Amino acid sequence: MYNFYGLHSYVRKFVHDFVCIHGNQPFNHSKTSIKSLHSLHRYKQKKPHFSNRRNTRKPLESIENEDAKPKVYMRDTISNIYTTLKYSSWDSAQEQLNKLPIKWDSYTVNQALKTHPPMEKAWLFFNWVSRSKGFKHDRFTYTTMLDIFGEAKRISSMKYVFEQMQEKGLKIDAVTYTSLMHWLSNSGDVDGAGKIWEEMKDNECCCPTVVSYTAYLKILFGDNRVKEATDVYKEMLQSGLSPNCYTYTVLMEHLVVSGECKMPLGKYEEALDIFSKMQEAGVQPDKAACNILIGKCCKAGETRAMNQILQYMKGNRIVLRYPVFMEALQTLKVAGESDALLRQVHPHISVESITDEEAVENAITGAGVPLSHQGLVLFLLKKQNLSALDHLLAGMMNKNIQLDPTIISTIIEANRDRCRPDSALLAFEYSVKMGVKLERTIYLTLIGFLIRSNMFTKVVEIVEEMTTARHSLGVYLGALLIYRLGCARWPVSAAKIFNLLPDDQKCTSTYTSLISVYFSAGSADKALKIFKTMKSKGIHPSLGTYNVLLAGLEKLGRVSDAETYRKERKSMQTDAHSRDTVPVEEKICDLLYAGDVAS
């Protein structure tokens, strides 16, 4: 009897301890087995301590101590780094980064770079963190930095980062190669992208993935190299890789645009055949694929294929982006076909078919109460009826009706989000005519938006208005904007931007950018004249300045001049060892033009 009660007591204690760990349902394996498997390492790291007493509550003092130290999540840390890099000067940012209670590792740095801080700050941060104790860049951080330069069309800097990866012996995977191919082709260097493709295939440690094949197919189709694309597609299938949704989208996109193809695919009928067969293979077209295909159908005026895709979208509750919807609506109208199916797929934006004048009138009468002009603008913004808003804003500008600066800023941002540069410029022109001063971030938003849209004519006017509002570009943005205008062959506008800078921002970085502008325009004499002016004002050239000089002179065939400045550079590098400190402007210049190295 004693043994029985002893065993019963032991079993009862075991069940109690088991419930303490697993909750009130210790034997519900179907709910707890997976979670227990994934959390097994946690129990290994810290074994729970079970007390013999039933009362296992923590003392009140320890609970208060835990509440006094809230847990810091990684997303908050990354957000803090991004905010510091975006809104602080580099000197201030360094101080704040040094105070952060974190240990720098590859994941943290990579996630911070992926938030896309300003390019020059990203590069400064990339170099700064490399000097941290115990930290080394790996292929992930290098690839992200490479992407940042590629997106900004700084191809020479992107290649410099790739060369650094190779020199350091880092493993280069398919992601890095694919990124290089994409940005090279995006800059117009399709042959360069082809060389990277061959290098990736020759690399024994790296095999192309379906993403790599798809990216290269898109590059070849975009350059009308159909036969090469056919061979690459067959090679992908022979390697055992199955096409994904984006692969099928690239194939159909090409067929709709070209109308025919030498691949065993065909014209519109074959494009629709692919659309059906990819679903049979278990690959469902996603929202991005449908938007791309409908957009291409609109450009080709192909309504039959469009209707079949719309039927699929209706059954899978997929909708088009608003600009694509409007384009599809116009295409059906021109073709004289019914838009009933398009309306059924998009019942939430069916009211957008009304004209601009009707929209304004309907907004006034349908609001229930008389609206002020400001209230009417807010009403149209809420409805996202930007076409009607353009009509209203133009009328208000003619009648000199004043709006609040925050509303003008909201209109500009709304048009930026919907890729409507002309409408954003209309809001800017309104602010100029009415004497409305905007925030610095809005002016910068406009400048960036216009540059991405390749609309450079208004950039100088925006910077002039920005200066009138007592806002400054800053050294970093000034140098980058001048450089970007030079790449676009707008030297006169670049010079105007330089002249608008305050004297304290006409420094090594901005002078070097202006020198690069004239070299890009093929005017070596003007570039050398700017360099001499810079030196006469006591502004010290940096290594980056000499890199730009040597690269530009050699490109334009001024070999003897290049040799002279190469000697000056060597002399400067010798003297640099005796200098106690290097100004921040020179450091920025060296980092910005690190890729423009001449031998």
N, C-alpha and C positions, 0 to 999 in steps of 0.2 A: 504493500500500500504506500509506503514511503517513497519507493522508487517511482510509482505511478504519479503521485503528486509532484515529485521533483521534476519528472519529465514534462508534466502539464505546465508547471511554472516556467520551465525553460522555453517551451513552445510559445507560450503567451508573451514572454519577453522578446522572443525572436520576431513575432508578428508585429509587436509594438514598434520595435526598431525599424522593421521593414516599412511600416506605414509612415514613420517619420521621414524616410527617404523618398518614398514613391507616392505618397498621398493616400487618399481613402480607398483606392482601388488597386491594391498591390498586385493582383493577379490578372489585370486587364492588359495582356501582352500586346494586343493589337494596337493599343493607343500609346504605349510607352516604349516599345522595343526600339523604334527608330530613333526617338529622342535620346534614349539611353545610349545608343550606339554612338551618336554624334557628340554626346557630351562625356564620353568615356575618359578622354584625356584630361578633362577638368577634375574628375575625381582622382586621377593619378597625380595631378599637380598638387592638390590640396585635399587630403583625406578628411572627411568630417569626423568630429569628435563627439561621441555620444556619452552623455552623462547618465549615471545611474538614477538620478532624480528625474521625476516627471516634469518638473517646472524648468523648461529650457529657454525661457524668454531672456533676452539680453538686458543687462542693466540699463537704466534710463540714461546714465551718463554716457555710455558708449553710443547709444542711439543719437543723442544730441551731438556728439563729436562727428558722427557720420553725416548728419544733416548740415553741419558747419562746413564740410568739404564736399560740395557737389561734384559728381562725376563729370569729367570733361570728355566729350565725344570727339572722334576723329573728324567728323564733318564740321564741327565748330572750329577745330584747329585749322583745317584747310580753308574755311571761310575767312578766318582771321588773317591767315597768310595772304590770301587773295586781296582782301580789303587793304592791307598794309601796302602791298605792291602797287595797287591801282591808284590809291589816293594820297600816298606819301611820297615826298622826294626820296631819292635813293639814300642820301645820308641819314635821313630820319628812319627810313625803312630798315637800314642795317641795325640801327640801335634797337628798334622794336623786335626785329628777328632774333637778335642776340639775347633778348630778355625772355623769349618764349621758353617755357619749361619742358622742352621736348628733345628727344634724341633723334637727330636727322637720319632717316633711312631712305632707301630707294622708293618705297611705297609712298611715304609722305611727300617727298619731293616730286614724284611723278604726278600724284593727285593735285598738288599745288600748281604744277605747270599746265595740267589739263583744264584748269579753270580759265585758261587763256587770259592771264594778266597782260598788260601792254608789252609788246615784243621786246623793247629795249630793257624793260625791267625784268622780263623773264630771262634774258641773256645774262644780265648782271647777277640775278639770283642764282642762275645755273653755275656761274663761275665762282660766286661767293660761297655757295654751299660745298663746292668741291674742296675748299680749303678747311672745312670742318673736320675736327679730329674724329677718326674712325669711319669717315664716310667716303664711299667711292661710287661714282656714276656707273650704271650698268646699261645694258642694251635698252631697257625700258625708258629710262630718263633721257638717254641720247635720242631715241626714236621720237619721243614727244617733242624735244627741242627741235629736232629736224623738221617735224610737222609744222611747228610754229613758224619757222623761217620759210618753209615751202608755201604755207598759206599766205604769207606776206609777200610772196614772189621774190624773196631774197635768195635766189638760187645759188649764188656763189657762197653765201654763208651756210646754206644747207649742205652743199658739197663739202665745205670745210668741216662741219660737224661729222659728216660721214667718214671723212679721212681720219679724223681724230679717233673714231670708233675702230677703224682698221689698224691704226698705229698702236692703240692700246690692247689689241688682240682680243677685243670683245666678240662674242658670238653674234653673228648677224643672221637674223632669222627671216622668214618669209614676210613678216609684218613690216620690217624695215625696208626690204627690197620693194615691196608693193607700194609703200608710201613714197619712196623715191621715184618709182615709175609714174605714179599719179601726178606728183608735183612737176616733174620734168615735162610730161606731156601737156599739163595744164599751162605751162609757160611757152608751149609751142615747140619744144624739143622732142619730137616723137622718136627720132633716131637715137637720141640719148636714152630714152625710156627703153628702146629695144636692146641697147647694150646692157642696161641693168638687168633686163629679162634674161639675156644669155648668161650674164655673170651669175645670176641666181641659180640657173639650171646647172651650171658648171661647178657650183659649190657643193661639195660632197656632204657637208653638214646641214644642208638646207634643201628641202623639197618644196616646190610650188604647191600651194593649197588651192582649193576651189575659188577662194577670194582672189588669189593672185591671177589665176587663169581668167576669171571674169573681168578683173581690172584691165588686163592686157587685151582681152577681146574688145572691150569698150574703146580702148585707145586706138586699136587697129581699125575698127569700124568708123570711128570718128575721123580718121585720116583716109577713109575710103580704100583701105587695103583689104579688100574682101577675101582674096585668095589666101593671104597670110592668116587672116582670122579663121578661115575654114580649116586650115592645117592645125592651128592652135586648138580649135574646138575638138577636132578628131583626136589630137594628142591627149587632151584632157580626159576624153572618154576611154581611150586605150590605157591610161594610167590608173583606171579604176575609180576616178572621182565622179560623183554624180552632180549634175547641175543643181544649183539652189534657185530660190525665187528670183534673185537678182540676175543670175545668169540667163534665165528664161526672159526676163524683162529686157536685158540688153539685146538678145536675139530678136525679140518682137519689135522693139524700138527701131532697130535697124531696118527690118522688113517694111514697117509702116512708112518710114521716111523714104527709103529708096524705091519701094514698090516692087523690087525684084532682087534676087540674090542668086549667086552661083552655088550656094550651099543647097543641100537637098531639102529646102524649106519652101521657097516660092514667094508668092505675092501676099495680098491681104488674106486670102483663104488659108494660106499656110501659117500666117501669123495667128489667125483665130484657131487653127488646128493645134498650134503649140499651146495656146491659152487653155484649150480643153484637155490636152494630153498631160500637161503639167499637173492638173488637178487629179487626173487618174493616177499619176505617179505619187500622189500624196503631198505635192507641193502646192499650197494655196497662195494665189496672188494676194499680196498685202495692199494696204492703202497707198503706199508709195508707188508700187507697180501700177496700180489702177490710175493714179494721177498722171504718171509719166505717159502711159499709153493713151489716155484720153487727150492729153495735151498734144501728143504727136498726131493723133487722128484729126484733131482740129486743124492743125497746120497743113495736113494733107487733104482736108476736106472729105475724109472717109467716114461717113455716118453709119454705115452698116456695121462695121467693126465696133464703132462707138456704142451702138445700141446693145450689142451682145455683151460688151464689158459692163454696161449699165445694168443689164439683167442680172449679171453675177453680183454686182455691188448691192443691188436691191435685196437679193437673197441672203447676203452676208453682212448687211447693215454697215456698209462702207460708204463714206461720203467724199466728195471732192473738196479740195481747197477752194476758197471763194474765187480767186482769179481764174482758176481752171473751169469752175462752174460757169462763170460769165462768158468765157471763151467758147465753151460747149454750147451755151444758149445762143450765142451769136452765130455759130457754125450751123446749127439746126435751122435758125431763122433764114440764113442766106440760102440754105439748101431747100427751103420750103417744106420742111418736115416738122412733124409734131414734136413738141417738147414735153409731152405728158409724162413719159417715162423718166426724164430728167427731173421733173417736178416731184414725182413720186419718191425718187431716191433722196431728194432734198426738200422735204416739206418745210423745214425750219427757215429756209431762205427764199421761199416762194414770193414773199412780198417785195423782193429786190427787183422784180421785173418792171416796177413803175418807173417813170421817167424822173429826171432830177427835179423839174419844176413841180410835178405832182407830188414828189416826196416832201418838198418843202411845205407845200400847201397842206398836205395830209398831216404833217407833223404839227402844224399850227392848229388845225381844226380838231385833230384827233387827241390832242393833249388834254382836252376837257376844260382848260383854263387858258387865258391869253398868256403867251410866252414872250419874255424879253428876248433880244437878239442873243444874249449870252446863254439864256436858258434853252433857246432853240439849237444853238451849237452843241450844247451838252446833250440834248435829246438825240441829235443825229450821231454824235459820238457813241452814245450808249447803244444805238441801233446799228452802229458800224456801217452807216450809209455814207461812205466817204465821197461818192460821186455827187450826191446832193449837197454835201458839205462844201465841196469845191465851188459849186454854183452859188451857194449862200455867201461864202467868204469873199468871192470876187465882187458880189453886189455890195457887201459891207465895206469893202476897200474903196469902191467908187463913191460911196456915200459918206466916207470918213467916220464910220461907226467904230468906237473903241472897244477892244476886248482885253481881258486880263492876261498878263504874260503867261500865267500857268496854263491857261486854255490854249494859247498859241503853242506852247511847248508840247502839250498833250496831242494837238493836231499833228505836229511834226513827227512825234514818236509813233502815232497810229499809222501815218503814211509810210514811215520807215518799216514798220512791222509788216505792212502789206505790199512792200516793194513798189511804192509809187513816188519816185523821185520828183516828178514834175509837180505833184500836189504838195510835197514837202517844201519845194522851192516857192510855191504860191504862198504858203503860210509865212515863209521867211520874208518874202517881198512885202507881205502885209505888215510884218513887224517893222520893216525898214521905213515904209511910208508913214506908218502911224507913230513912229518914234518909240516903239516898245523894245526895251532892253531885256534880253533873255539871259538865262544862266549859262555859264561857261560850258557845262556838259552838253547843252542843247546845240551850241555852235559846233562843238567837236563831233557830236552825233551827225550833224548835217555834213560836215567835211568828210568824215569816214564813209557815210552813205554815198555821197557823190563820187568819191574816188573808187569805191567798189563797183559803182555803176558806170565808170569811165566817163563821167561828166565833169570835166576839169574847168570849164569856162567860168563857173560861178564860185570856184573855190577862193579866188583872190578877194572877191566881193564879200564873201562871208568872213574871211580873216580881217578885212578892213572894218567891217561892222563889229566884229569881236573886239578889235583894238579900241574902237570908239566907245564900246561898253566897258572899257578898262579891264578887259580880260587878256591874258597872255597865253600864247601857245606853250611856252616853256622850251628849254634847250632841247629836250629829247624829241618832243613832237615837232618842233620847228625843223630840226635836222632831218627827221624822217619824211616830213611833208615836202621839203625842198628836194630830197632825194627821189621821192616818188614822182614828183612832177618832172624831174629830169629823165627818169626812165620812160615816161609817157611822151617825151620830146616836147615839153612845154617850158623851154628855158626862160622866156620872158616872164611868165607867171611865177616861176621859181625865184627869179631875181626880185620880183615885187614882194614876195613873201619874206625874203631875206631882209629887204629894206624896211618892212613893217615891224621887224623884231626890235625890241629895245636894245640899247647899246650893250647892256650887260649880258645879253643873250647872243650877241655876235661874237662868238668864241670859236675855239678850235673845231668843235663838232659841226657847227652851222657853216663855217667857212669851207670846211672839207666837203660838206654836202654840195655847196655851190660849185666848188671846183669839179666835183664829179658830174654835175649837171652839164657844164660846158664840154667836158670830155665826151659825154654821151651824145651831145649835139655835134661833135666832130670839130670843135673849135679849141685847139690846143693853146693858141695864143691868148685867148680870153681866160682860159683856166690858169695859165701861168701868171697872167696879170693879177688875177684874184689872189693867187698864192703870194705874190710880191707885196700886194696891198696888206694882206694879213700879217706878214712879217714886219712891214713898216709900222704897223700899229702896235707892235710889241706882243703880238699873240703868237705863242710858241707852237710850232707844228708838232704833231705827234707821229708815232709810227704808222697809225692809220692814214694820216695825211700823205705821208711818203708812199704808202702802198697804193693809194688812189693815183698819185702822180705817176708812179712808175708803170702801173697797169695801163693808164690812159695814154701816156706817151708812147709806150711800146705798141699799143693797139693802133695808134695813128702813124706809126713809122718814124717817130722822132727818137731814134736809137741813141744818138750822141747826147741829146738832152737827158735821156733816161740814165745814161752812165754818170752824168754830172750829179744828178739827184740821188743816185744810188750811193755815191761817195758821201754826199751830205747825210744820208740816212745812217751810214756806218759811223760817221763822226758823231751824230746825234745819239746813237745807241751807246757810244763810249762815254759821252758826257752825262748820259742819264744816270750812270752809277754814282756820280758825285752829287746828284740832287737828293735832298732829304725827302721831299714829298712831291707827288705828282698831282696836279689839279684834277678835280673830278671830271671837268670837260674833256681833258685829254684821255682819261680812262674810258669815258663814254665813246669817244671817237675811235679809240683802238678796238673796242668791243664791237662797235657798229660796222667797222670796215675790216674786221679780222679775216673775212673770206677773200678780200681783194688783195691777195698777196702776190707780189711779183718776185721772181727769183733774182 
